[in-house]
Amino acid sequence: MTLAMMPFMLAFLLLVAGLYAIVAKRNLIKVIVGILVLDIGANLMLVLMGYRTPPAGEAPVAPILTGGVAKADELARAAVDPVPQALILTSIVIGLSVTALVVALGVRLYEKYGTFDTNLMRNLKG
Amino acid sequence: MPLLVAIPLAGGFLMPLVGRLTGRRRSTAALPILLMAGVLALAVWLLLAADEPLTYWIGGWDFPIGISMVADGLSRLMVVVVATVSLMALVFSIDYMARFTSPGLYYTLFMLMVAGMNGVILSGDLFNMFVFIEVACIASYALVAFGTESDELEASFKYLVLGTVASAFLLVGIALVYNVTGHLNWAKVGEAIQTAGGATLPLYVAAAFFLMGFGLKAAMVPFHAWLPDAHPSAPAPISAMLSGVLIKAAGVYTLARLVFSVFDGDPALGWILVALGVLSMVLGALMAAGQEDFKRLLAYSSISQVGYVVLALGAAALMHARGVAPMVVGLAVFGGLFHLANHAIFKALLFLCSGSVEYATGTRRLTELGGLGRRMPVTGACLRVGTLAISGVPPLNGFWSKLIIIFALVLGQMYVLAAVAAVVSFLTLMYYAKVQRYVLGGEPSEHVAPAREVPAGMCLASVLLAVLCFAASLMALEAMPGVRGPVLTPASEAVTAGAAAGRRGRLISVERDRPATPRQPENVDATTPTGRDSHRERRKHLAAGLGRRVGAVGAESRRAAVHGEEAP
């Protein structure tokens, strides 16, 4: 495995860890944390896809136009891909609203059952 | 076209205000119903007005920068289905939701869900589709929990967790596709894959992520765990929306787009779809047969019936890869889509009826019900129509769509699959016979003794959907010989566009990016009615179609015989 692959592998590891928490954990809070980890893993994966290895000796540049239109071409050559960055902004917002909702549900469930243990709240059968 | 998303979205944000003004009065529902009627009118107009795929660039920005909304035949069909079911569910909600607090919030979430679904259907690129899926799904998570009892909360939690996993998979899939092809636009991605000479390993990995994501959203069998909890727990109109349209807009429609528009009917994906479809059909039907809870039975039956659609689409992809005649491929796709529309109608009807039954008796347990056929004549009659339609009894719409699917499978020489489809159709009839017997037949038990007919709004919605069951079958009658009607043909053409004969499909998919280029003349039957006078035309063609049916009576009766055996 090359060094360039490392970030992807780590993002994938995050995905797997999140999935594991969701599937295996019996505590609502841990499941919620699993959701967060999974979400972040996916976002990380997406933004990593936009990374471009710069020409030797240069550092990758954030896709922000600071030098005016005159330097746009230079930026386009050196900067990383801005599209995934725009996408994960949206995706982070979505993740936030999902988190807010799931935490609200968790609180209501705790009020009903007095516990976070999912083993103790199985009214619904499969 | 953007109005289709904008109207419900604006409605969604207006509703909390309206809800504050009207409080818990029933008039709260007036605004959403008006708006939804507008959406339906717009959708029907879109369906009838134009033939070629329409593209709208948001904000007027053109290709590389802009975000596109595309309405081809498939999207138009889906939009009409969504609008119809939503309108009926809203009409039903007027009285049904009077028991709940804060109807303003309910209608807010409802409109957001509709906006999300329309957005999924119309968006022309992967990421916006993802965003709209999330809009629709977040609204539906909240709606499932709307009763805020422990069951509802738990079901919603389960649904939310699995839904989020699906979204994460979709996002990873999108990331991979973007990395490989450099595009997010459906058509451009498809084109890039074509020019690269077919899919490669990373794309198959992406496809696997997409299949898991969409499979979870569509509740195909290995991924179905959330549906039988979430759909029964929601208020009845929401169950109707979830089962009727949400799993199709967020799951099946997107699967169809993925497999046909992007992967050009790749046989590997075709096999996966067939496997998912068969598993869902069989296991869904078997599990439905064992249910005691009315709505839970309906939920399992949704899994089973959506399996039909996915099976038909997968089989079409396979047939295309094997070089079966395009007409047969088209027939399979047509059957699948027709079944999708039909299932939206009759499953919404059934869920609304179950809501009426629950409203009148306060229970959903089949064993506690009985004799409602006489107590609630209107709901009873609608329920009967719905059960007959879904179990494929002629002359209702479910019969025709299942028949077309089975017939296409036989023509495509997939006899085993055809047999499975027929057997599952029989199973469906069996467990719906059980529903009829427990709910409608017999003497009223003491639980249901005080049951009376439900308020007029709820009856109206059920009756309209029941009438649609008949109307849709008329569409099939017209559709059978050659002329497939102006409604479904463009849709199945749009699906097979990637698949059908050679490069013709490519032209269409390229055109999806450019507004208003004249389309290649299709090999449309010259007599196909188009445009606004199609309603009158359709009558005429119905008659003509019937005449032709007599001519084709040999084939017809054989088909009827296939089905006759399984419908005792």
Interface residues (C-beta under 8 A of the other chain):
Chain A: L15 G18 L19 I22 L28 V31 I35 L38 D39 G41 A42 N43 M45 L46 L48 M49 V83 P84 L87 T90 S91 I94 S97 V98 L101 V102 L105 G106 R108 L109 K112 Y113 M121 R122 N123 L124 G126
Chain B: F127 F130 V131 E134 I138 Y141 A142 A145 T148 E149 S150 D151 L153 E154 A155 S156 F157 K158 L160 V161 T164 V165 S167 A168 F169 L171 V172 I174 A175 L176 Y178 N179 L184 A225 P228 D229 S233
